[in-house]
Amino acid sequence: MLYIYLTFVRYFVHTKKQWFMGKSHYIRFDGAIKRLLQQKAYFAVLGGFLSTLPGELLRTERIFVSKAVKEMKKCSIITLLFCLTANGLMAATPVKKTIQTGGFEREYLVYTPENAYSRPEGLIVCLHGFNGSMENFFGDYPVYKVADSLNYLIVAPQALPEQSQSLIDMAATISTVTGDELFLHAAWGCGLRVKAVMNLGNIRLLDDELNKSVDDVEFIRLIIRRTLEEFALKSENIFLVGTSMGGYMAYQFALKQPVQLAGIISIVGSMGLNIRGMGNGMKVPVCDFHSVTDEVVPYTGSTEKSGMTIYLAQPKQDVLNYWVQTNGADAPVTEEVKYYPSTNGITVEKITYPHPEYEVVHYKMNGSNHRYFFGKETGDCMDYVEEITKFITSHVSTGSDGIEFIPEQKPAVYPNPADNMIYFGVMNGNVSIYDFTGREILSAPFSAGQLDISSLKQGMYILCIRSDGTVRTTKLIKR
């Protein structure tokens, strides 16, 4: 008797001279395909054969052996699983997606690392600044370079315009008084309270919180959850990178932390006066970049402008002290940053509050303005991309390399082939059904471990089953 145990093979799709990872929807082959897989020399032949099915060039990349195969040394037959894209391929340019939450249709971008060589190792959530755009991280702030070097996905959500009409009207009044236009095109609900007081007469012109009715913590949680499921990512390596107001949002999310974070990085951001959750005691490694000469987000938390004092944040030292105390970090160690010869007079101090897991790192810049992006090519003593990469790599949760052993599972769906009713190995969840062109035919919740598929035409389909934070993908034949 011949016993068949599973070996899993990942492959990548070749498009426009680059290899990109397809989404994890799988098909199982038997018979002659197994014989091809017995010898690695036949992998190229196999790839050519498979390429004719989806109409894309495929290549075999890695083998995953089930625990049963390891134990049954006489077993040499392998069953192939290969990846078929649904809803198109992820290219090296970001793809816009939408999600409904809080009564709004929210937008975000998903970026797959260029020349991906395996399933992405983690996720970077990029939060743009005030009046900014989710596109910023692929232009002005090239965090995509970090993702490419580490093989990480990027998710970049878009903030909403200000929702409070009274605050919009106040902004118009301030614009009239100061002569400077104050737009509210995109603002995070991150506890950023703006207080503007006329120095003459101590008249308060504005004292309100931006987008205080918008639950952006929930929005970000949802897109993280969706992305983890969609790409079958582990949840250990999730990092937040925020610029300016996005830094405020990174701190706000970290305080609530509905998703466990591996670290947060704030670039010229801070913590708002109305930030919530400071009593939660949530720990997270922190990397903070801020200039004492920042003219937009003041290092001290307030600034003087046009006869007014404008309060925008907590003083930076208070922010650092909070995280040092919460994380239980040690006394600071200071070094002057001179990683590259500086030709512009800008200086940087790196202040590290060490901890085995929850360090707090602060880069205290002097001479740079709010929008300045540090790069070794521009004569700076450090490079933002390199420092962000260093911080992330020092807080990555690493898994084992080489062959991964996958325990055997109950069938994801049965009977297969099926007529009108299918049953799942779990009781409750959600299932998405795709045809072989990658088109989604059905997406629906199921309960009692079953689903009526009588509306489906005869043919072969791909099922993606989500339940209790896990994702299983399988082939289904409808008779």
C-alpha positions in Angstrom: 0.0 0.0 0.0 1.3 3.5 -0.9 0.8 6.2 1.7 0.6 9.8 0.4 1.8 12.6 2.7 1.8 16.3 1.8 4.7 18.5 0.8 3.9 22.1 0.2 5.5 24.1 -2.5 5.4 27.9 -2.8 5.9 29.6 -6.1 6.0 33.0 -7.5 4.5 34.6 -10.6 6.8 36.2 -13.2 5.4 39.5 -14.6 7.3 42.3 -16.4 10.7 40.6 -15.8 10.2 40.5 -12.0 9.1 37.8 -9.6 6.1 38.6 -7.4 4.3 36.5 -4.8 0.7 35.6 -5.6 -1.9 35.3 -3.0 -2.2 32.1 -1.1 -4.9 30.2 -2.9 -3.9 26.6 -3.7 -4.7 23.7 -5.9 -3.8 20.1 -5.3 -2.5 17.8 -8.1 -2.1 14.0 -8.0 -0.7 11.3 -10.3 2.0 12.3 -12.7 2.7 15.6 -11.0 3.8 13.7 -7.9 6.3 11.7 -9.8 7.7 14.9 -11.3 8.2 16.2 -7.7 10.2 13.2 -6.6 13.3 14.7 -8.2 14.3 18.3 -8.0 15.7 18.1 -11.5 12.2 17.9 -12.8 11.1 21.2 -11.2 11.7 23.2 -14.4 9.6 20.7 -16.4 6.9 21.0 -13.8 7.0 24.8 -13.8 6.6 24.8 -17.6 3.6 22.5 -17.3 1.9 24.6 -14.7 2.5 27.8 -16.5 0.0 26.8 -19.2 -2.8 26.7 -16.7 -3.1 30.2 -15.3 -1.3 31.7 -18.3 1.5 33.0 -16.2 5.1 31.9 -15.8 5.6 29.9 -12.6 8.6 28.6 -10.7 9.0 26.3 -7.8 10.6 28.1 -4.9 10.5 26.1 -1.6 9.3 22.8 -0.2 7.4 22.5 3.0 7.2 18.9 4.5 4.4 17.7 6.7 5.3 16.1 10.0 4.1 12.8 8.7 6.6 12.8 5.9 9.4 13.3 8.2 8.4 10.4 10.4 7.6 8.0 7.4 11.1 7.9 5.8 10.0 5.3 3.2 7.4 7.7 1.8 8.7 9.5 -1.3 5.5 10.6 -3.0 4.8 14.3 -2.8 1.5 16.1 -3.4 1.8 19.6 -4.9 0.1 22.7 -3.8 0.7 25.8 -5.9 -0.5 29.4 -5.6 -3.1 30.9 -7.9 -3.8 34.6 -7.7 -7.3 35.9 -7.0 -8.2 39.5 -7.9 -4.9 39.9 -9.8 -1.2 40.0 -8.9 0.4 42.2 -6.4 3.1 44.2 -8.3 5.8 46.4 -7.0 3.5 49.4 -7.0 0.9 49.9 -4.3 -2.6 48.7 -4.9 -5.5 50.7 -3.5 -8.1 48.9 -1.4 -11.2 50.0 0.6 -12.9 48.9 3.7 -16.1 50.0 5.5 -15.8 51.1 9.1 -17.3 53.8 11.3 -19.9 54.8 8.6 -17.1 55.6 6.1 -15.6 53.9 3.1 -11.9 54.1 4.0 -9.0 53.8 1.6 -5.6 52.3 2.0 -2.7 51.1 -0.1 -1.0 47.7 0.0 2.6 47.4 -1.3 4.3 44.1 -1.9 8.1 44.2 -1.7 9.9 44.4 -5.1 11.5 41.1 -6.2 9.9 39.3 -3.3 11.8 36.1 -2.7 9.5 34.4 -0.2 6.3 35.1 1.7 6.7 38.6 3.3 8.3 38.4 6.7 6.3 41.2 8.4 4.1 44.2 8.0 4.9 47.9 8.2 1.9 50.2 8.7 2.7 53.7 7.3 0.8 56.7 8.6 1.0 59.9 6.7 1.1 63.4 8.2 -1.5 66.2 8.5 -3.1 67.0 5.1 -0.9 64.3 3.7 -1.6 61.3 1.5 -1.1 57.5 1.7 1.0 57.9 -1.4 3.7 59.8 0.5 5.6 56.7 1.5 6.3 55.9 -2.1 7.7 59.4 -2.9 8.6 62.0 -0.3 9.2 59.4 2.5 10.5 56.3 0.7 9.8 53.8 3.4 9.2 51.3 0.6 13.0 50.9 0.5 12.9 49.5 4.0 10.1 47.1 2.9 12.1 46.0 -0.1 15.3 45.3 1.9 13.5 43.4 4.7 10.8 41.6 2.5 8.0 43.3 4.3 4.5 44.3 3.2 3.4 47.9 3.5 -0.1 49.0 4.4 -0.6 52.8 4.1 -4.1 54.0 5.2 -5.6 57.4 4.3 -6.9 59.8 6.9 -10.3 61.5 6.6 -10.9 65.2 6.2 -11.9 67.0 9.4 -15.5 66.0 10.3 -16.4 68.8 12.7 -17.9 71.9 11.0 -17.3 74.1 14.0 -13.6 73.3 13.9 -13.6 73.9 10.1 -15.1 77.3 10.8 -12.6 78.1 13.5 -9.8 77.2 11.1 -11.2 79.7 8.6 -11.1 82.4 11.3 -7.5 81.6 12.2 -6.6 81.8 8.5 -8.2 85.3 8.3 -6.3 86.5 11.4 -2.9 85.1 10.5 -3.1 85.5 6.7 -2.0 81.8 6.4 -4.4 79.3 4.8 -5.2 76.4 7.3 -6.5 73.4 5.5 -8.1 70.3 7.1 -8.0 67.9 4.2 -6.6 64.9 6.1 -6.4 64.5 9.9 -6.1 61.4 12.1 -8.3 60.9 15.1 -5.2 60.6 17.4 -5.9 63.0 20.3 -4.2 66.0 18.6 -5.8 68.9 20.4 -5.0 72.4 19.0 -5.1 75.3 21.4 -4.4 78.8 20.0 -4.3 81.7 22.4 -3.8 85.4 21.5 -1.0 86.7 23.6 -2.6 90.1 23.8 -5.5 89.8 26.1 -5.1 86.0 26.5 -8.0 85.4 24.1 -8.6 81.8 23.2 -9.2 81.5 19.4 -9.2 77.7 19.2 -9.3 74.8 21.6 -10.5 71.7 19.9 -9.4 68.2 18.9 -9.0 67.2 15.3 -11.3 64.4 14.1 -12.2 63.4 17.7 -15.3 61.5 16.4 -13.3 59.3 14.1 -12.1 55.9 15.4 -8.9 55.5 13.5 -7.5 52.9 15.9 -10.3 50.6 14.8 -9.7 51.5 11.1 -6.0 50.5 11.4 -6.8 47.4 13.4 -9.2 46.2 10.7 -6.8 46.7 7.8 -4.0 45.0 9.7 -6.3 42.1 10.4 -7.5 41.9 6.8 -3.9 42.0 5.5 -2.7 39.3 7.8 -5.5 37.0 6.7 -5.2 37.9 3.0 -1.4 37.2 2.8 -1.3 34.5 5.5 1.2 36.5 7.5 2.3 35.8 11.1 1.3 38.5 13.5 4.6 38.8 15.4 6.3 41.4 13.2 4.0 44.4 12.9 5.6 47.8 12.9 4.0 51.3 12.7 5.9 54.1 11.0 4.3 57.6 11.3 5.4 60.9 9.9 4.3 64.2 11.6 0.7 63.7 12.6 1.1 60.1 11.6 3.6 59.9 14.5 0.8 61.1 16.8 -1.4 58.3 15.4 1.4 55.7 15.9 1.6 56.6 19.5 -2.2 56.6 19.9 -2.5 53.1 18.4 0.4 51.9 20.6 -1.4 53.0 23.7 -4.6 51.2 22.8 -2.7 48.4 21.0 -5.6 46.2 19.8 -3.0 44.4 17.8 0.3 43.4 19.4 3.1 45.6 17.9 6.8 44.7 17.5 7.7 48.4 17.5 6.7 52.0 16.6 8.7 54.6 14.7 7.7 58.3 14.9 9.3 60.7 12.5 8.9 64.4 13.6 5.7 63.5 15.4 4.6 63.5 19.1 1.8 62.7 21.5 -1.3 64.8 21.5 -2.7 66.7 24.5 -5.8 64.6 24.4 -4.2 61.2 23.6 -6.1 58.3 25.2 -4.9 55.2 27.0 -1.8 56.5 28.9 -3.0 54.5 31.9 -3.2 51.2 30.0 0.5 50.3 30.6 1.0 48.9 27.1 4.6 48.3 26.4 6.2 48.6 22.9 9.7 49.4 21.6 9.9 53.0 20.5 12.1 54.8 18.0 11.5 58.6 17.8 13.1 61.1 15.5 12.6 64.8 16.3 14.4 68.1 15.7 14.7 70.8 18.3 14.4 73.2 15.3 11.2 71.7 14.0 8.9 74.7 13.0 5.7 72.6 12.6 5.6 70.1 15.5 7.5 72.0 18.2 9.9 69.9 20.3 8.7 71.7 23.4 5.0 71.1 22.5 4.1 74.8 21.8 5.2 77.6 19.4 4.7 81.3 19.0 3.2 82.6 15.7 1.6 85.8 14.6 1.0 87.0 18.2 -0.4 83.7 19.3 0.8 80.8 21.4 -0.2 77.5 19.7 -0.1 74.3 21.8 0.1 71.2 19.6 1.7 68.4 21.7 3.1 67.2 24.9 6.8 68.3 25.3 9.0 65.7 23.8 10.9 64.9 27.0 7.6 64.1 28.7 6.8 61.7 25.8 10.1 60.0 26.2 9.8 59.8 30.0 6.4 58.2 29.7 7.6 55.4 27.5 10.8 54.9 29.5 8.8 54.5 32.7 6.1 52.3 31.1 8.7 50.1 29.3 10.9 49.9 32.4 13.9 51.0 30.4 17.2 52.0 31.9 19.1 55.2 32.2 20.0 56.9 28.8 23.2 56.3 26.8 24.0 59.2 24.5 26.2 59.2 21.4 26.9 61.7 18.7 25.8 60.4 15.3 28.5 60.6 12.7 27.8 57.6 10.6 28.6 59.6 7.5 30.5 62.9 6.9 28.1 65.8 7.4 28.4 68.6 4.9 25.4 70.7 6.0 25.9 71.5 9.7 23.0 69.4 10.9 23.8 67.4 14.0 22.2 64.4 15.6 22.3 62.9 19.1 21.2 59.3 19.5 19.8 58.8 23.0 19.1 55.1 23.9 17.2 54.0 26.9 18.1 50.3 26.9 15.9 47.4 27.6 16.2 43.7 26.5 12.8 43.9 24.8 11.3 47.4 25.1 14.1 49.9 24.4 13.3 53.6 23.7 15.5 55.2 21.1 15.5 59.0 20.4 17.3 60.8 17.6 17.6 64.4 18.7 18.3 66.5 15.6 19.4 70.1 15.4 19.3 72.3 12.3 16.8 70.3 10.3 13.2 71.5 9.6 10.0 69.6 9.8 10.0 68.2 6.2 13.7 67.4 6.0 14.5 63.8 5.1 17.9 62.5 6.2 19.9 60.7 3.6 23.5 59.8 3.2 23.4 61.0 -0.4 22.5 64.6 0.7 25.5 65.1 3.0 23.8 64.0 6.3 25.4 62.2 9.2 22.7 59.5 9.1 20.2 58.0 6.8 16.5 57.6 7.8 16.0 54.4 5.8 19.1 52.8 7.3 18.1 53.8 10.9 14.5 52.6 10.5 15.8 49.3 9.1 18.2 48.9 12.0 15.4 49.4 14.5 13.1 47.0 12.8 15.7 44.3 12.4 16.6 44.5 16.1 13.0 43.8 17.1 12.1 41.2 14.6 10.7 37.9 15.9 12.6 35.3 13.8 11.2 31.9 12.9 13.1 28.8 11.8 14.7 28.7 8.4 14.7 25.9 5.9 12.0 23.2 5.9 8.9 24.0 7.8 6.9 21.1 9.3 3.2 21.5 9.1 1.0 19.3 11.2 -1.7 17.4 9.4 -5.2 18.9 9.5 -8.7 17.7 9.0 -10.1 18.4 5.5 -10.9 22.0 5.0 -14.1 21.2 3.2 -16.1 18.0 2.4 -17.5 16.2 0.5 -15.3 17.1 -2.4 -16.5 16.8 -5.2 -19.8 18.2 -3.8 -23.4 18.7 -5.1 -25.4 21.3 -3.2 -24.1 21.4 0.4 -20.5 21.5 1.7 -19.3 21.1 5.3 -16.2 22.7 6.9 -13.7 21.5 9.5 -14.8 24.5 11.7 -18.2 25.6 12.8 -18.2 29.3 12.1 -16.3 31.6 9.8 -16.3 33.3 6.4 -15.6 31.8 3.0 -14.6 33.4 -0.3 -15.0 31.4 -3.5 -13.1 32.2 -6.6 -13.2 30.8 -10.1 -10.0 30.0 -12.0 -9.8 33.4 -13.6 -9.3 34.8 -10.0 -12.8 36.4 -10.0 -14.6 36.3 -6.7 -17.9 34.4 -7.1 -19.1 34.4 -3.5 -18.1 35.7 -0.2 -20.3 34.8 2.8 -20.3 33.9 6.5 -21.2 30.4 7.4 -22.5 28.8 10.6 -23.1 25.3 11.9 -20.1 24.3 9.8 -22.0 24.2 6.5 -22.8 26.3 3.4 -25.3 25.9 0.5 -23.5 26.0 -2.8 -26.5 25.1 -5.1 -26.2 28.4 -6.8 -22.7 27.6 -8.1 -22.3 26.3 -11.7 -20.5 23.0 -12.2 -16.7 23.4 -12.3 -13.6 23.9 -10.2 -13.2 26.6 -7.6 -10.8 27.9 -5.0 -12.1 28.4 -1.5 -10.5 30.7 1.1 -11.8 29.8 4.6 -11.3 32.2 7.5 -12.1 31.2 11.0 -10.7 32.3 14.5 -7.8 34.2 13.0 -6.6 31.3 10.7 -6.9 31.0 6.9 -7.1 27.8 4.9 -7.3 27.6 1.2 -8.4 24.6 -0.8 -9.8 23.4 -4.2 -13.5 22.5 -4.6 -15.2 20.6 -7.5 -18.9 21.4 -7.9 -20.8 18.6 -9.6 
